[in-house]
Amino acid sequence: MAEAATAEDSAITVADIRAAQDILRDNVLRTPMIAAPRLSDRCGAEIFIKYENLQATGSFKDRGALVKMMSLSDEQRTRGVITMSAGNHAQAVAFHARRLGIPATIIMPEGTPFVKVGNTEALGARVILAGETLNDAREETERIASDEGLTLVHPYDDPLIISGQGTVGLEILEDQPDLDCVVIPIGGGGLISGTAIALKDARPDIKIIGAEVESFPSMYCALRGEEPKFGGPTLAEGIAVKVPGAHTKPIVEKLVSDIMLVSEEAIEQAICAYASDQKTMAEGAGAAGLAAVMSQPKRFEGRKVGLVLCGGNIDPRTLASIMVRGLERDGKILSVRITIPDQPGVLAEITACFGRNKANILEVTHRRMFLNVPVKGAILDICAETKDRAHAEKLMAQIQELGYKVERLGDQTGWEFGNY
């Protein structure tokens, strides 16, 4: 079992975190931690959510960035700060640097989406694109910092940053002091390290569980002495970190009970659950904690669980796609492919079947040129709104009864339909 934090465990103490709390008071939002009854019903646990997506820049990163910059000398403020980031940390540094009158330089990988570059520039920062990855950007960051005498505001591996993020833990204790466990996303480890120090000092019995995406298991593997394997795009780019922090790793090793790896599908479903059940936006990294609980509900059943929704900066198009996929997963949107003879009246017969079943057709595509279709045949791709899975099953069965072959498109949801 993880033990309480002490000064011997790291250079960061609860006193440091309380000092950071004094700095942040009236400067960043004291976010609420609210019960989530619908998610509780879904997961079989009593769920409480810490809404860090409500911060000015949409994530917890406001906390550490401001604490670090408030520590700078007048000379350091005049020279300016620099960091490397492709997202939330970039915006937090830019936002608070502008508030404090500090010049800010942000190094972003060359492939950073235009919207993120634009958002950061709109906050007054100088943005430089360098390299293909964040590691490449770090090399350029170190070079420019040395050449121009700029102060690095590291995304996670800095005692002041960790202390700032740890104020999340103090607020959790104030709002819900009797939680059984808290599930926190892990990237470089700044948030979970600071939060764990705060929580374990007051509640040595509380379980701190990390949630890391499967494709970037850096902290998970580092604590096990394993060589991590990275790969592929991820919805959780905010925690897609290849190297855990030198300051954060020993804290996590000492205070965190376990790290759970979550899949892309689990993160997608958690984003959808936050939007549909809680009416709030979660980016992939922000949804990782809920994804862990939803992936292994038996592990948390009957327990009082805190989740840190650490960020809500999700691309609107990505969110729209996830929501539509969620409706299809739940059987509220049905996409089917129907093989038909190419003759008059068939399309009318099939659409009438949808109408009789009160299924609202959203889109119809009539294809004749597929080589796997008979010369005198055709394929109908139909997308329609349905009430639920049972309604969709009934509709598909009736189409089959009309004598047509029907298959559900993109079916990876585990539905146990018959062979239509």
C-alpha positions as semicolon CSV with decimal commas, in nm:
position;residue;x (nm);y (nm);z (nm)
1;M;0,000;0,000;0,000
2;A;0,121;0,350;-0,082
3;E;0,245;0,553;0,214
4;A;0,201;0,912;0,327
5;A;0,431;1,172;0,176
6;T;0,721;1,310;0,378
7;A;0,997;1,557;0,313
8;E;1,231;1,262;0,260
9;D;1,025;1,132;-0,030
10;S;1,066;1,439;-0,249
11;A;1,168;1,803;-0,238
12;I;0,797;1,892;-0,246
13;T;0,593;1,905;0,075
14;V;0,235;1,986;0,164
15;A;0,364;2,321;0,291
16;D;0,484;2,396;-0,063
17;I;0,142;2,309;-0,201
18;R;-0,032;2,529;0,057
19;A;0,199;2,814;-0,038
20;A;0,100;2,758;-0,401
21;Q;-0,265;2,767;-0,297
22;D;-0,210;3,113;-0,147
23;I;-0,058;3,231;-0,475
24;L;-0,344;3,090;-0,681
25;R;-0,624;3,225;-0,460
26;D;-0,829;3,477;-0,663
27;N;-0,602;3,417;-0,964
28;V;-0,731;3,084;-1,091
29;L;-1,073;2,926;-1,050
30;R;-1,138;2,723;-0,738
31;T;-1,313;2,449;-0,937
32;P;-1,609;2,254;-0,799
33;M;-1,617;1,884;-0,718
34;I;-1,968;1,761;-0,779
35;A;-2,151;1,430;-0,745
36;A;-2,236;1,261;-1,075
37;P;-2,546;1,044;-1,017
38;R;-2,589;0,932;-1,378
39;L;-2,226;0,825;-1,410
40;S;-2,258;0,659;-1,069
41;D;-2,550;0,452;-1,201
42;R;-2,352;0,367;-1,513
43;C;-2,041;0,258;-1,320
44;G;-2,189;0,109;-1,004
45;A;-1,975;0,341;-0,789
46;E;-2,040;0,675;-0,622
47;I;-1,868;0,915;-0,861
48;F;-1,754;1,271;-0,788
49;I;-1,595;1,491;-1,056
50;K;-1,337;1,766;-1,015
51;Y;-1,411;2,005;-1,304
52;E;-1,071;2,139;-1,407
53;N;-1,209;2,191;-1,758
54;L;-1,367;2,510;-1,620
55;Q;-1,032;2,689;-1,582
56;A;-0,973;2,997;-1,797
57;T;-0,769;2,801;-2,052
58;G;-0,974;2,483;-2,018
59;S;-0,736;2,273;-1,808
60;F;-0,553;2,232;-1,477
61;K;-0,235;2,364;-1,638
62;D;-0,327;2,717;-1,528
63;R;-0,224;2,626;-1,173
64;G;0,137;2,519;-1,216
65;A;0,212;2,770;-1,490
66;L;0,106;3,063;-1,273
67;V;0,289;2,941;-0,962
68;K;0,610;2,906;-1,162
69;M;0,587;3,249;-1,322
70;M;0,498;3,421;-0,995
71;S;0,830;3,292;-0,858
72;L;1,041;3,474;-1,118
73;S;1,268;3,765;-1,038
74;D;1,218;4,101;-1,206
75;E;1,510;4,028;-1,438
76;Q;1,365;3,689;-1,536
77;R;1,027;3,846;-1,604
78;T;1,185;4,109;-1,825
79;R;1,378;3,850;-2,027
80;G;1,074;3,626;-2,063
81;V;0,976;3,260;-2,039
82;I;0,980;2,968;-2,278
83;T;0,819;2,627;-2,291
84;M;0,748;2,340;-2,528
85;S;0,392;2,221;-2,565
86;A;0,137;2,130;-2,829
87;G;-0,170;2,213;-2,625
88;N;-0,294;2,299;-2,278
89;H;0,036;2,397;-2,116
90;A;0,113;2,629;-2,407
91;Q;-0,214;2,814;-2,360
92;A;-0,174;2,832;-1,981
93;V;0,175;2,980;-2,007
94;A;0,067;3,226;-2,276
95;F;-0,245;3,332;-2,085
96;H;-0,078;3,399;-1,751
97;A;0,236;3,548;-1,908
98;R;0,014;3,807;-2,076
99;R;-0,160;3,878;-1,743
100;L;0,176;3,929;-1,573
101;G;0,335;4,126;-1,857
102;I;0,599;3,857;-1,925
103;P;0,711;3,785;-2,284
104;A;0,637;3,421;-2,368
105;T;0,784;3,195;-2,633
106;I;0,614;2,862;-2,708
107;I;0,788;2,591;-2,912
108;M;0,540;2,358;-3,083
109;P;0,599;2,059;-3,313
110;E;0,558;2,140;-3,680
111;G;0,248;1,922;-3,710
112;T;0,054;2,104;-3,437
113;P;-0,302;2,177;-3,560
114;F;-0,352;2,533;-3,683
115;V;-0,627;2,594;-3,428
116;K;-0,387;2,529;-3,136
117;V;-0,120;2,750;-3,289
118;G;-0,375;3,023;-3,349
119;N;-0,518;3,001;-2,998
120;T;-0,173;3,033;-2,844
121;E;-0,073;3,325;-3,068
122;A;-0,403;3,497;-2,983
123;L;-0,293;3,496;-2,618
124;G;0,008;3,705;-2,711
125;A;0,282;3,442;-2,723
126;R;0,556;3,407;-2,983
127;V;0,504;3,062;-3,138
128;I;0,788;2,877;-3,308
129;L;0,726;2,548;-3,488
130;A;1,017;2,305;-3,462
131;G;1,062;1,932;-3,517
132;E;0,818;1,649;-3,566
133;T;0,770;1,555;-3,200
134;L;0,760;1,720;-2,860
135;N;1,106;1,578;-2,791
136;D;1,234;1,759;-3,101
137;A;1,064;2,075;-2,978
138;R;1,238;2,035;-2,644
139;E;1,580;2,047;-2,808
140;E;1,489;2,374;-2,979
141;T;1,345;2,506;-2,653
142;E;1,670;2,443;-2,467
143;R;1,873;2,606;-2,745
144;I;1,662;2,924;-2,757
145;A;1,642;2,945;-2,378
146;S;2,021;2,938;-2,361
147;D;2,072;3,185;-2,647
148;E;1,815;3,438;-2,523
149;G;1,839;3,388;-2,147
150;L;1,476;3,277;-2,113
151;T;1,337;3,087;-1,813
152;L;1,194;2,744;-1,885
153;V;0,841;2,677;-1,760
154;H;0,844;2,298;-1,786
155;P;0,512;2,124;-1,859
156;Y;0,546;1,892;-1,560
157;D;0,897;1,825;-1,430
158;D;0,949;2,119;-1,192
159;P;0,883;2,135;-0,816
160;L;0,689;2,462;-0,850
161;I;0,476;2,321;-1,130
162;I;0,405;2,008;-0,924
163;S;0,319;2,221;-0,619
164;G;0,073;2,424;-0,826
165;Q;-0,097;2,113;-0,962
166;G;-0,109;1,973;-0,608
167;T;-0,362;2,238;-0,511
168;V;-0,616;2,016;-0,689
169;G;-0,565;1,767;-0,406
170;L;-0,620;2,026;-0,135
171;E;-0,950;2,127;-0,294
172;I;-1,059;1,764;-0,326
173;L;-1,000;1,717;0,047
174;E;-1,206;2,025;0,127
175;D;-1,502;1,911;-0,083
176;Q;-1,497;1,531;-0,042
177;P;-1,269;1,428;0,246
178;D;-1,405;1,072;0,268
179;L;-1,330;0,942;-0,083
180;D;-1,208;0,583;-0,109
181;C;-0,993;0,654;-0,414
182;V;-0,910;0,918;-0,672
183;V;-0,837;0,831;-1,035
184;I;-0,608;1,081;-1,211
185;P;-0,477;1,091;-1,569
186;I;-0,098;1,055;-1,609
187;G;0,118;1,212;-1,876
188;G;0,447;1,341;-1,740
189;G;0,312;1,301;-1,388
190;G;0,288;1,658;-1,259
191;L;-0,081;1,651;-1,173
192;I;-0,089;1,309;-1,009
193;S;0,234;1,376;-0,815
194;G;0,121;1,701;-0,659
195;T;-0,230;1,576;-0,594
196;A;-0,101;1,256;-0,436
197;I;0,126;1,447;-0,195
198;A;-0,169;1,660;-0,080
199;L;-0,412;1,368;-0,048
200;K;-0,182;1,114;0,118
201;D;-0,063;1,362;0,379
202;A;-0,417;1,399;0,514
203;R;-0,549;1,055;0,418
204;P;-0,275;0,788;0,419
205;D;-0,542;0,523;0,349
206;I;-0,678;0,679;0,031
207;K;-0,595;0,503;-0,295
208;I;-0,446;0,710;-0,576
209;I;-0,481;0,540;-0,914
210;G;-0,330;0,667;-1,237
211;A;-0,485;0,634;-1,582
212;E;-0,249;0,622;-1,878
213;V;-0,331;0,559;-2,243
214;E;-0,219;0,218;-2,377
215;S;-0,022;0,364;-2,666
216;F;0,196;0,582;-2,439
217;P;0,261;0,375;-2,124
218;S;0,572;0,567;-2,017
219;M;0,511;0,589;-1,641
220;Y;0,353;0,243;-1,628
221;C;0,662;0,085;-1,785
222;A;0,913;0,305;-1,599
223;L;0,783;0,182;-1,263
224;R;0,807;-0,179;-1,381
225;G;1,151;-0,152;-1,538
226;E;1,004;-0,233;-1,880
227;E;1,084;-0,083;-2,216
228;P;0,774;0,103;-2,336
229;K;0,637;0,063;-2,685
230;F;0,477;0,374;-2,830
231;G;0,268;0,412;-3,137
232;G;-0,022;0,551;-3,327
233;P;-0,242;0,857;-3,299
234;T;-0,437;0,895;-2,977
235;L;-0,738;1,090;-2,856
236;A;-0,541;1,149;-2,536
237;E;-0,260;1,357;-2,687
238;G;-0,242;1,558;-2,365
239;I;-0,097;1,257;-2,182
240;A;0,095;1,110;-2,476
241;V;0,433;1,155;-2,304
242;K;0,731;0,934;-2,379
243;V;0,952;1,023;-2,083
244;P;0,817;1,061;-1,725
245;G;0,960;1,339;-1,513
246;A;1,270;1,298;-1,296
247;H;1,085;1,473;-1,013
248;T;0,751;1,303;-1,071
249;K;0,855;0,941;-1,113
250;P;0,974;0,881;-0,753
251;I;0,663;1,050;-0,615
252;V;0,435;0,833;-0,826
253;E;0,634;0,523;-0,731
254;K;0,595;0,606;-0,362
255;L;0,238;0,732;-0,342
256;V;0,035;0,591;-0,631
257;S;-0,132;0,256;-0,568
258;D;-0,161;0,149;-0,931
259;I;-0,158;0,269;-1,291
260;M;-0,429;0,147;-1,527
261;L;-0,381;0,146;-1,903
262;V;-0,689;0,246;-2,101
263;S;-0,772;0,189;-2,467
264;E;-0,869;0,442;-2,732
265;E;-1,220;0,295;-2,739
266;A;-1,254;0,336;-2,362
267;I;-1,143;0,700;-2,384
268;E;-1,388;0,762;-2,668
269;Q;-1,675;0,616;-2,465
270;A;-1,574;0,822;-2,160
271;I;-1,575;1,146;-2,364
272;C;-1,921;1,054;-2,487
273;A;-2,039;0,973;-2,132
274;Y;-1,916;1,308;-2,001
275;A;-2,101;1,489;-2,280
276;S;-2,425;1,290;-2,264
277;D;-2,452;1,224;-1,889
278;Q;-2,279;1,530;-1,740
279;K;-2,331;1,779;-2,022
280;T;-1,965;1,878;-2,005
281;M;-1,671;1,863;-2,244
282;A;-1,373;1,638;-2,182
283;E;-1,070;1,605;-2,406
284;G;-0,915;1,260;-2,440
285;A;-0,666;1,310;-2,157
286;G;-0,936;1,459;-1,936
287;A;-1,157;1,152;-1,987
288;A;-0,886;0,895;-1,906
289;G;-0,985;0,859;-1,540
290;L;-1,348;0,786;-1,625
291;A;-1,230;0,550;-1,899
292;A;-1,040;0,350;-1,637
293;V;-1,347;0,321;-1,413
294;M;-1,577;0,229;-1,701
295;S;-1,328;-0,031;-1,827
296;Q;-1,312;-0,216;-1,495
297;P;-1,633;-0,129;-1,307
298;K;-1,607;-0,429;-1,071
299;R;-1,284;-0,287;-0,932
300;F;-1,464;0,030;-0,819
301;E;-1,806;-0,113;-0,742
302;G;-1,962;0,029;-0,426
303;R;-1,671;0,267;-0,363
304;K;-1,665;0,644;-0,338
305;V;-1,452;0,753;-0,634
306;G;-1,313;1,094;-0,726
307;L;-1,228;1,174;-1,088
308;V;-1,018;1,468;-1,206
309;L;-1,156;1,594;-1,537
310;C;-0,826;1,763;-1,609
311;G;-0,906;1,929;-1,942
312;G;-1,184;2,001;-2,190
313;N;-0,998;2,134;-2,494
314;I;-1,131;1,892;-2,752
315;D;-1,159;1,973;-3,121
316;P;-1,530;2,030;-3,203
317;R;-1,517;1,806;-3,510
318;T;-1,364;1,526;-3,307
319;L;-1,631;1,566;-3,040
320;A;-1,908;1,562;-3,302
321;S;-1,771;1,241;-3,451
322;I;-1,744;1,078;-3,108
323;M;-2,102;1,172;-3,021
324;V;-2,240;1,028;-3,344
325;R;-2,037;0,710;-3,295
326;G;-2,174;0,691;-2,942
327;L;-2,530;0,711;-3,068
328;E;-2,456;0,430;-3,312
329;R;-2,294;0,225;-3,037
330;D;-2,609;0,266;-2,826
331;G;-2,837;0,172;-3,112
332;K;-2,981;0,521;-3,156
333;I;-2,835;0,555;-3,503
334;L;-2,839;0,255;-3,735
335;S;-2,631;0,224;-4,052
336;V;-2,714;-0,075;-4,271
337;R;-2,625;-0,211;-4,613
338;I;-2,905;-0,386;-4,803
339;T;-2,854;-0,589;-5,120
340;I;-3,152;-0,555;-5,353
341;P;-3,261;-0,639;-5,711
342;D;-3,233;-0,333;-5,934
343;Q;-3,599;-0,296;-6,027
344;P;-3,880;-0,045;-5,974
345;G;-4,060;-0,039;-5,638
346;V;-3,788;-0,197;-5,424
347;L;-3,656;0,127;-5,278
348;A;-4,011;0,237;-5,197
349;E;-4,082;-0,093;-5,023
350;I;-3,774;-0,066;-4,803
351;T;-3,822;0,299;-4,709
352;A;-4,185;0,219;-4,627
353;C;-4,057;-0,043;-4,383
354;F;-3,849;0,223;-4,210
355;G;-4,154;0,449;-4,199
356;R;-4,382;0,183;-4,048
357;N;-4,124;0,133;-3,772
358;K;-4,098;0,508;-3,703
359;A;-3,726;0,508;-3,793
360;N;-3,617;0,844;-3,932
361;I;-3,396;0,805;-4,240
362;L;-3,100;1,043;-4,233
363;E;-2,917;0,939;-4,548
364;V;-2,959;0,700;-4,843
365;T;-2,692;0,598;-5,094
366;H;-2,792;0,384;-5,393
367;R;-2,493;0,197;-5,543
368;R;-2,490;-0,009;-5,863
369;M;-2,122;-0,025;-5,957
370;F;-1,981;-0,257;-5,686
371;L;-1,828;-0,567;-5,846
372;N;-1,958;-0,792;-5,569
373;V;-2,315;-0,702;-5,665
374;P;-2,497;-0,889;-5,945
375;V;-2,530;-0,694;-6,271
376;K;-2,904;-0,662;-6,213
377;G;-2,862;-0,583;-5,846
378;A;-2,781;-0,281;-5,633
379;I;-2,678;-0,188;-5,281
380;L;-2,857;0,050;-5,049
381;D;-2,664;0,214;-4,767
382;I;-2,914;0,365;-4,524
383;C;-2,846;0,561;-4,206
384;A;-3,144;0,616;-3,977
385;E;-3,237;0,727;-3,625
386;T;-3,378;0,452;-3,406
387;K;-3,505;0,444;-3,048
388;D;-3,263;0,186;-2,909
389;R;-3,102;-0,151;-2,987
390;A;-3,429;-0,343;-2,960
391;H;-3,591;-0,104;-3,208
392;A;-3,297;-0,143;-3,448
393;E;-3,308;-0,523;-3,419
394;K;-3,680;-0,526;-3,498
395;L;-3,627;-0,310;-3,806
396;M;-3,345;-0,527;-3,940
397;A;-3,553;-0,841;-3,887
398;Q;-3,844;-0,696;-4,083
399;I;-3,616;-0,603;-4,375
400;Q;-3,494;-0,961;-4,381
401;E;-3,853;-1,085;-4,380
402;L;-3,909;-0,886;-4,699
403;G;-3,646;-1,111;-4,858
404;Y;-3,346;-0,880;-4,862
405;K;-2,995;-0,938;-4,729
406;V;-2,909;-0,677;-4,467
407;E;-2,588;-0,616;-4,271
408;R;-2,497;-0,357;-4,012
409;L;-2,210;-0,133;-4,124
410;G;-1,900;-0,094;-3,910
411;D;-2,033;-0,326;-3,640
412;Q;-1,764;-0,343;-3,372
413;T;-1,996;-0,283;-3,079
414;G;-2,057;-0,639;-2,965
415;W;-2,422;-0,642;-3,070
416;E;-2,555;-0,996;-3,086
417;F;-2,783;-0,960;-3,384
418;G;-2,883;-1,267;-3,575
419;N;-2,750;-1,343;-3,922
420;Y;-2,968;-1,113;-4,121
